[in-house]
Every structure is written in C-alpha cells, then in structure tokens.
C-alpha cells in the first residue's frame, strides 16, 4: 500500500546526535523514530521511491546542548528503507530548534504540530511530503 503523503508524527524524548559515543543510544533513538512513524503509516505499506521533503522541529525543555544539524542524520537514517527507499530521495530538509523562549505563534499549525506545541518537552515533530517544492511556490 502506498503512503498517503504528507505524514506527520511526534517522537517524545531527546534526539540522539550522530556523534553519540554510545552506539546503543543511537540505535534506541532510531527505534523510537521508527515506532512513532508506524503509528501514522498504513499497514503493509511499502517504501516510496518519490522525491521527498522532510521537516524536523525540535522542542527541547531548555537550552539545547548540542547542534541541531547533528540530530538530523539519525532521523533520516531511521526513516530510510522504511518510508523511503534511499536517502538520496530527500531533496529538501527543514530543521529548526524551538527553545522555550524562542517559540513563536504559528499561523495555521496542523493538529500534529499543535500537539507538539502543547506537549511536555522534549518532543520532536517530523513531517514528510512527496512535494519537495510545496513551500517554495
């Protein structure tokens, strides 16, 4: 069954950096990302081969200790061969951290993004679309 894009999901917890010293922590984080994505995917779905865009918003409980760019690759790796065939299909990545004092009012947040805004922190919001140009028109 094809995935009905766009899809959005939340992952509770602190993302693990690509530079994590413990491989086990990285593997556990990837498993959390996969489990969260499965909640919004149809049963017996197959990985798409279409170009994609990925949006990642991280809402930490306080000032973020690491760099936002270091949390992206493990998330993309977790979604590969599960939502998409190869990460070369990812044409666009939008990533942003929203520390408690830096959150601004979104114009029209989706229900999933609204849930992230209201949720206990830390929480990660992930959105995948099969239209990499959707926000550029």
C-alpha positions in Angstrom: 0.0 0.0 0.0 1.3 3.5 -0.9 1.9 6.0 1.9 -0.6 8.9 1.8 1.7 12.0 2.0 2.2 14.2 3.8 2.6 12.4 7.0 3.4 13.9 10.4 4.3 12.3 13.7 5.8 13.1 17.1 8.7 11.4 18.9 8.9 12.0 22.7 12.4 12.4 24.0 15.7 14.0 23.3 17.1 13.2 19.9 20.5 11.5 19.8 23.3 13.1 17.9 25.1 11.5 15.1 28.2 12.0 17.2 26.9 10.0 20.1 29.6 7.9 21.8 27.3 5.0 22.6 26.1 3.2 19.5 23.3 1.6 21.7 21.8 5.1 22.4 21.8 5.9 18.7 20.1 2.6 17.8 17.5 3.1 20.6 16.7 6.6 19.2 16.3 5.3 15.7 13.9 2.6 17.0 11.8 5.3 18.7 11.6 7.2 15.5 10.5 4.1 13.5 7.9 3.2 16.2 6.4 6.7 16.2 6.2 6.8 12.4 4.5 3.4 12.3 1.6 4.9 14.2 0.7 7.1 11.1 1.6 4.6 8.3 -0.9 2.2 6.7 -0.4 -1.5 7.4 1.6 -3.3 4.8 2.9 0.0 3.3 5.9 -0.1 1.0 8.7 2.4 0.9 8.2 5.2 -1.6 10.6 5.9 -4.4 9.4 9.5 -4.9 11.4 12.7 -4.1 10.6 13.9 -0.6 11.0 16.9 1.8 11.5 16.4 5.5 10.7 18.9 8.2 12.1 18.4 11.7 11.2 20.7 14.6 12.8 20.0 17.9 11.2 21.4 21.1 13.8 20.9 23.9 12.8 21.5 27.6 15.5 24.2 27.9 18.5 25.4 26.0 19.7 22.8 23.6 23.1 21.4 24.5 24.2 20.3 21.0 23.8 21.4 17.4 20.6 21.0 15.6 22.3 19.7 12.5 23.7 16.7 14.4 20.3 15.3 15.1 19.1 15.2 11.5 21.1 12.3 10.1 20.0 9.7 12.6 16.4 10.6 12.0 16.8 10.3 8.2 18.7 7.0 8.6 15.8 5.7 10.7 13.3 6.5 8.0 15.3 5.0 5.2 14.1 1.7 3.8 11.0 2.2 6.0 9.4 5.2 4.5 11.6 5.8 1.5 14.0 3.5 -0.4 17.1 5.6 -0.2 18.0 8.9 1.5 19.1 10.3 -1.9 15.3 10.8 -2.4 15.4 13.5 0.3 15.6 16.7 -1.8 14.9 19.1 1.0 15.4 19.2 4.8 14.0 21.9 7.0 15.2 21.7 10.6 14.8 24.1 13.5 15.0 24.0 17.2 12.5 25.9 19.3 13.9 26.5 22.8 11.2 27.6 25.3 11.9 31.4 24.9 12.1 31.1 21.1 8.7 29.7 20.2 6.6 32.0 18.1 2.9 31.6 17.2 2.5 29.5 14.0 -0.1 30.8 11.6 -2.0 27.6 11.0 -0.4 24.7 12.7 -1.6 21.2 11.8 -3.2 19.2 14.6 0.1 17.2 15.0 2.2 20.4 15.2 -0.3 21.8 17.6 0.1 18.7 19.8 3.9 19.2 19.8 3.5 22.8 20.9 1.2 21.7 23.8 3.1 18.5 24.7 5.6 18.0 27.5 9.1 18.7 26.3 11.4 17.4 24.9 9.5 16.4 21.8 10.3 16.1 18.1 7.9 16.9 15.3 8.5 15.2 11.9 6.7 15.9 8.6 7.4 14.2 5.3 6.0 15.3 2.0 6.2 13.9 -1.5 6.3 17.5 -2.9 9.8 19.0 -2.1 8.7 22.3 -3.6 5.4 22.8 -1.6 6.6 25.8 0.5 8.5 27.4 -2.3 5.6 28.4 -4.6 
